[in-house]
């Protein structure tokens, strides 16, 4: 972590990040009330966090079932030895059912989070992906821990672990 980012991520910076992750539509006035800064000071801090690449975007959470996409699955994907990962990723990028694609190490090469309007549609998507390599598909039944807010405590846990390992 660079010194500039470290300075931005003081207690106030982490409070701002936490509030924005929970509700990105908060006004600068409301954010300021939560962290004890004026609206212009909050605006400047948020701008610096964006410019430093700490804040990379703002998103609305959508109930996928309500918009007609009730089927969710996680697809673990290996690649055939003849398959170029860049080519596979480029093709996967074109599939609107793929919400997220993560490149990983191990027996799998990619992990895809996908949605579909039906199981039949998911089956057709799987058939499209099979040309790149073996797949393991897991249907999502529920999400007991939805997207979490990233907090400073995660870093503190690591510091505590390092201290106890000595």
C-alpha positions in Angstrom: 0.0 0.0 0.0 1.4 3.4 -1.0 1.9 6.2 1.6 -0.8 8.3 -0.2 -3.3 5.5 0.1 -2.3 4.8 3.7 -3.0 8.5 4.5 -6.4 8.4 2.8 -7.3 5.2 4.8 -7.2 6.7 8.2 -10.2 6.2 10.6 -12.2 8.8 8.7 -11.4 7.3 5.3 -12.5 3.8 6.5 -15.7 5.3 7.9 -16.4 6.9 4.5 -15.7 3.7 2.7 -17.9 1.7 5.0 -20.8 4.2 4.6 -20.5 4.3 0.8 -20.4 0.5 0.5 -23.6 0.2 2.6 -25.4 3.0 0.8 -23.6 4.7 -2.2 -26.4 7.2 -2.6 -25.7 9.1 0.6 -25.3 12.8 0.1 -22.1 14.5 1.1 -24.0 16.3 3.8 -25.2 13.0 5.3 -21.7 11.4 4.9 -20.3 14.4 6.7 -22.7 14.0 9.6 -21.7 10.4 9.9 -17.9 11.0 10.0 -17.7 14.5 11.5 -16.7 16.5 8.4 -18.2 19.2 6.3 -19.8 18.3 2.9 -17.0 20.0 1.0 -14.4 18.1 3.0 -16.2 14.8 2.4 -16.4 15.6 -1.3 -12.6 16.2 -1.4 -11.9 13.0 0.5 -14.2 10.9 -1.8 -12.6 12.5 -4.9 -9.1 11.6 -3.6 -10.2 8.0 -2.8 -11.6 7.7 -6.4 -8.4 9.2 -7.9 -6.2 6.8 -5.9 -8.3 3.9 -7.3 -9.6 2.9 -3.8 -13.2 3.6 -4.9 -13.7 2.0 -8.3 -17.4 2.5 -8.8 -20.9 2.8 -7.4 -23.5 0.1 -7.9 -27.1 -0.7 -7.3 -28.0 -4.1 -5.8 -30.6 -5.8 -7.8 -33.0 -8.6 -6.9 -32.3 -10.9 -9.8 -35.4 -13.0 -9.4 -37.6 -9.9 -9.6 -36.0 -9.0 -13.0 -36.6 -12.5 -14.4 -33.2 -14.1 -13.6 -34.1 -16.6 -10.7 -31.4 -19.2 -11.6 -27.9 -18.5 -10.2 -24.9 -20.8 -10.6 -21.2 -20.9 -10.0 -19.3 -22.5 -12.8 -15.7 -23.7 -12.1 -14.0 -24.0 -15.4 -10.8 -25.7 -16.5 -9.2 -25.0 -19.9 -8.1 -27.6 -22.4 -4.3 -27.5 -22.8 -4.8 -26.3 -26.4 -7.0 -23.4 -25.2 -5.7 -19.9 -24.7 -7.1 -18.3 -21.6 -7.2 -14.8 -23.3 -9.3 -16.2 -26.1 -11.7 -18.0 -23.6 -12.0 -14.9 -21.5 -12.7 -12.7 -24.5 -15.6 -15.0 -25.5 -16.9 -15.3 -21.9 -16.9 -11.5 -21.7 -19.5 -11.5 -24.6 -21.9 -13.7 -22.5 -24.4 -11.4 -20.7 -25.3 -14.2 -18.3 -21.8 -14.1 -16.8 -21.9 -11.5 -14.0 -18.3 -12.1 -12.9 -15.4 -14.1 -14.1 -12.4 -14.7 -11.8 -9.1 -16.2 -13.0 -7.7 -18.6 -10.3 -4.8 -21.0 -9.7 -5.3 -24.7 -9.1 -7.2 -27.4 -11.0 -9.6 -24.7 -12.3 -8.6 -21.8 -14.4 -11.8 -19.6 -14.1 -14.7 -19.3 -11.8 -17.9 -17.8 -13.3 -20.9 -16.4 -11.4 -23.8 -16.7 -13.8 -27.5 -16.0 -14.0 -30.3 -17.4 -16.2 -34.0 -17.1 -16.6 -34.4 -20.9 -16.5 -32.5 -24.1 -15.9 -32.9 -24.8 -19.6 -31.2 -21.6 -20.5 -28.4 -22.4 -18.0 -28.0 -25.8 -19.8 -27.5 -24.0 -23.1 -24.9 -21.7 -21.5 -23.0 -24.7 -20.1 -23.0 -26.3 -23.6 -21.5 -23.1 -25.0 -18.7 -23.1 -22.4 -17.8 -26.8 -22.7 -15.8 -26.1 -25.8 -13.1 -24.4 -23.7 -12.7 -27.1 -21.1 -14.2 -29.2 -18.3 -16.8 -27.6 -16.1 -18.2 -28.1 -12.7 -21.5 -26.3 -12.1 -23.0 -25.6 -8.7 -26.5 -24.2 -8.5 -26.9 -21.4 -5.9 -29.7 -22.2 -3.5 -29.4 -19.1 -1.3 -26.8 -16.5 -0.3 -26.7 -16.6 3.5 -23.8 -14.0 3.5 -24.5 -11.5 0.8 -21.9 -8.9 -0.4 -20.1 -7.7 2.7 -18.7 -4.3 3.5 -14.9 -4.3 3.5 -13.7 -2.8 6.8 -10.4 -2.0 8.4 -10.9 -4.9 10.8 -9.8 -7.4 8.1 -6.4 -5.8 8.1 -6.3 -5.7 11.9 -7.0 -9.4 12.0 -4.0 -10.1 9.8 -1.8 -7.9 12.0 -2.9 -9.8 15.1 -2.2 -13.2 13.4 1.3 -12.0 12.5 2.0 -10.9 16.0 0.9 -14.2 17.5 3.0 -16.2 14.9 6.3 -14.6 16.3 
